[in-house]
Amino acid sequence: RVYCAMKSAPICIDGDFPGGNIVVDRIVGDEVFVHQDLRDTEGDWFYWCFRVRGARGRRLRFRFTASLAIGVRGPAVSLDAGETWGWLGHDTEPNAFSYEFADSADEVRFSFGMPYQAARWEAFIAARTGNPLLATGELCRTPKGRPVEMARFGCLARPPAHQVALACRHHCCEMMADYALEGVVDFVLADPSPAAAWLRDNVEFLAVPFIDKDGVEDGDQGKNRRPRDHGRDYAGDSLYAAPRALRRLLSEWSQGRLAATVDLHCPWIHGLHNEVVYLVGTDSPGVAAEQQRFSRLLEQVCRGPLPFRADDFLPFGAEWNTDANYAAGDTLSRWSAQTLGVRLATGIELPYANVAGATVDQKTARAFGPDLARALAAYLGKA
């Protein structure tokens, strides 16, 4: 849908592009009243992304009329149709922001975070086509007919000593995870360090960048989706195609060598456990001990701009991480630990905008990937 209002020229606001999400309540002069589209979300969530055209030379005020929808560094802004993003910064009003459009601004996009769509992954992979350490494929098709991409990389020429599975976007709005995945892939493929060389020689990675592919492209929230959250679709029979296909693939692919499953997520907007990177502890004491060991190694090898502290580990039974959080079904981590015997089965939360004072953006989120890969090398090398 496209929303237009007339003044000296029409202002058009819409989310009619991959990842777009917005409902415009009304436009009154230079004030725009909007809220996020929750579609089939149970309860509330905060993702939105829209573009504005026809506002050259004007200063507009955008007010969110429902729940909290602006993060700790304000909205993200793109002047190149979503290729690159920057944080606009805080406004004095908690749930609103103003923007002055340049005379040359044909289109400006705004978003809660820094969107990562299938087109970016396709371009990323295309630039690395032909690398013998990389193989791409299709996990399955979505209900809407979209391909769910997957990639294998690392030790592909012979049976590896270890296998690692990486998954992103069980909650389709949690886009910063895919930037980190890019960093893992490039570290393994090309970094000259001994840790990367060891991974290339010993570890085969399997990555699925978009578990909820339809949600990613349609611009859904994904979190608490009705009738089931993709991130809780690993108990009983999976409702959705991608979790069902991933369970089948991991069972066939692992052959006893699957040492780690890492499920990358983003947390809530701000506050306790939402502005640090951390592992989500499991209720299995043995797996939890491995998670804590990995956390300590990640702290030791962390070199990137986003800090990591092992003490930020969220144990099972603390805060939101209780039995009640899994009442709707199991996560990939729980299922892989219980069914496949994976010893390091974990979710990792990477914030959208702030990690202990450090800015999370496209560059720094991507830089977390090498830290994660170095920690996996340290963990598996000592196993």
Secondary structure as GFF3:
##gff-version 3
##sequence-region A 1 383
A	DSSP	beta_strand	2	6	.	.	.	ID=ss1
A	DSSP	beta_strand	10	14	.	.	.	ID=ss2
A	DSSP	beta_strand	23	28	.	.	.	ID=ss3
A	DSSP	beta_strand	31	35	.	.	.	ID=ss4
A	DSSP	beta_strand	49	53	.	.	.	ID=ss5
A	DSSP	beta_strand	59	64	.	.	.	ID=ss6
A	DSSP	beta_strand	76	78	.	.	.	ID=ss7
A	DSSP	beta_strand	86	87	.	.	.	ID=ss8
A	DSSP	beta_strand	96	100	.	.	.	ID=ss9
A	DSSP	beta_strand	107	111	.	.	.	ID=ss10
A	DSSP	alpha_helix	118	126	.	.	.	ID=ss11
A	DSSP	beta_strand	134	141	.	.	.	ID=ss12
A	DSSP	beta_strand	147	154	.	.	.	ID=ss13
A	DSSP	beta_strand	162	168	.	.	.	ID=ss14
A	DSSP	alpha_helix	176	190	.	.	.	ID=ss15
A	DSSP	alpha_helix	194	202	.	.	.	ID=ss16
A	DSSP	beta_strand	203	208	.	.	.	ID=ss17
A	DSSP	alpha_helix	213	218	.	.	.	ID=ss18
A	DSSP	three_ten_helix	230	232	.	.	.	ID=ss19
A	DSSP	alpha_helix	241	254	.	.	.	ID=ss20
A	DSSP	beta_strand	258	265	.	.	.	ID=ss21
A	DSSP	beta_strand	278	280	.	.	.	ID=ss22
A	DSSP	alpha_helix	285	301	.	.	.	ID=ss23
A	DSSP	three_ten_helix	310	312	.	.	.	ID=ss24
A	DSSP	three_ten_helix	323	326	.	.	.	ID=ss25
A	DSSP	alpha_helix	332	340	.	.	.	ID=ss26
A	DSSP	beta_strand	344	349	.	.	.	ID=ss27
A	DSSP	beta_strand	354	355	.	.	.	ID=ss28
A	DSSP	beta_strand	358	359	.	.	.	ID=ss29
A	DSSP	alpha_helix	362	381	.	.	.	ID=ss30
###
